[in-house]
Amino acid sequence: MSSSKDYADFVVEQMENAGVITCKKMFGEYAIYSGNKVVALLCDNQLFVKPTPGGKAFIGDVKEAPPYPGAKMSYLIEDKIDDREWIGQLIRITASELPEPKPKKKKTKRGTE
């Protein structure tokens, strides 16, 4: 089962006090961005936040789970999504600790010299 657009919109709205939050659909699921950093994934209408030391300290008793089979463990957020202040703070902390994405390589045209 993939995540619904309505649920993705709801989660982004809940995080609105964390800055510029957007989501992009990927393979039937959604990546949640804070600025240009992927901070979370929505899979099967569940929120998985990327793990960081500050995020773990903020959450306290974290529940870890992979967002999809074979994925790295993330923090599964279940009952705090309705708390805008809490989820916004978690996303701000997470974004501040994640590295900037690597610049994309420019594509070169084949057959040109």
C-alpha positions as CSV (number, residue, x, y, z in Angstrom):
1,M,0.0,0.0,0.0
2,S,1.3,3.4,-0.9
3,S,0.9,6.7,1.0
4,S,-2.0,8.9,0.1
5,K,-1.6,12.5,-1.2
6,D,-4.0,13.6,1.5
7,Y,-1.9,12.2,4.2
8,A,1.3,13.6,2.7
9,D,-0.4,17.1,2.6
10,F,-1.5,16.7,6.2
11,V,2.0,15.8,7.4
12,V,3.6,18.7,5.6
13,E,1.0,21.0,7.1
14,Q,1.8,19.7,10.6
15,M,5.4,20.6,10.0
16,E,4.8,24.1,8.7
17,N,6.5,25.8,11.6
18,A,9.8,24.0,10.8
19,G,10.5,26.2,7.8
20,V,10.1,25.4,4.1
21,I,8.7,21.9,4.1
22,T,7.9,20.2,0.8
23,C,7.2,16.6,-0.3
24,K,7.9,14.8,-3.5
25,K,6.3,11.6,-4.7
26,M,8.8,8.8,-5.2
27,F,7.9,5.2,-6.2
28,G,4.4,5.6,-4.7
29,E,5.7,7.0,-1.5
30,Y,6.9,10.5,-0.4
31,A,10.1,12.1,0.6
32,I,9.7,15.1,3.0
33,Y,12.2,17.9,2.5
34,S,13.3,20.7,4.8
35,G,14.8,23.1,2.4
36,N,16.9,20.9,0.1
37,K,17.5,18.1,2.7
38,V,15.4,14.9,2.9
39,V,14.4,14.7,6.6
40,A,11.7,12.1,6.5
41,L,9.9,9.5,4.4
42,L,6.2,8.6,4.2
43,C,5.7,5.0,3.5
44,D,2.3,3.2,3.9
45,N,1.0,6.4,5.5
46,Q,3.6,6.2,8.3
47,L,6.2,8.9,9.1
48,F,9.8,7.8,9.2
49,V,12.2,10.6,10.3
50,K,15.9,10.3,9.5
51,P,18.0,9.4,12.6
52,T,20.2,12.0,14.2
53,P,21.7,12.3,17.7
54,G,19.7,15.4,18.4
55,G,16.5,13.8,17.2
56,K,17.0,10.8,19.4
57,A,17.6,13.0,22.4
58,F,14.5,15.0,21.6
59,I,12.3,12.0,21.1
60,G,13.6,10.1,24.1
61,D,12.3,6.6,23.8
62,V,12.5,6.2,20.1
63,K,10.9,3.5,18.0
64,E,13.1,2.5,15.1
65,A,11.9,0.7,12.0
66,P,12.9,0.6,8.3
67,P,10.5,2.6,6.0
68,Y,10.7,-0.2,3.4
69,P,12.4,-3.6,3.2
70,G,16.1,-3.3,3.0
71,A,16.2,0.4,4.1
72,K,18.2,1.8,7.0
73,M,16.4,2.2,10.3
74,S,14.6,5.5,10.9
75,Y,12.5,6.9,13.7
76,L,8.9,5.8,13.4
77,I,6.6,8.7,14.5
78,E,3.2,7.4,15.4
79,D,1.3,9.3,18.1
80,K,3.0,12.8,17.9
81,I,2.1,13.8,14.4
82,D,-0.9,15.8,15.7
83,D,1.4,17.9,17.9
84,R,2.5,20.6,15.5
85,E,5.0,22.2,17.9
86,W,6.6,18.9,18.7
87,I,6.9,17.6,15.1
88,G,8.1,21.0,13.9
89,Q,10.8,21.0,16.6
90,L,11.9,17.5,15.7
91,I,12.2,18.4,12.0
92,R,14.2,21.5,12.8
93,I,16.6,19.5,14.9
94,T,16.9,16.8,12.3
95,A,17.5,19.2,9.4
96,S,20.1,21.1,11.4
97,E,22.1,17.9,11.9
98,L,21.9,16.4,8.4
99,P,24.6,17.2,5.9
100,E,23.9,19.3,2.8
101,P,23.1,17.1,-0.2
102,K,25.9,16.4,-2.6
103,P,25.8,18.5,-5.8
104,K,24.3,16.6,-8.8
105,K,26.7,15.8,-11.6
106,K,26.0,17.5,-14.9
107,K,25.0,15.2,-17.6
108,T,27.2,15.1,-20.7
109,K,25.8,14.6,-24.1
110,R,27.0,11.4,-25.7
111,G,28.6,11.6,-29.1
112,T,29.9,15.1,-28.7
113,E,33.6,15.9,-28.4
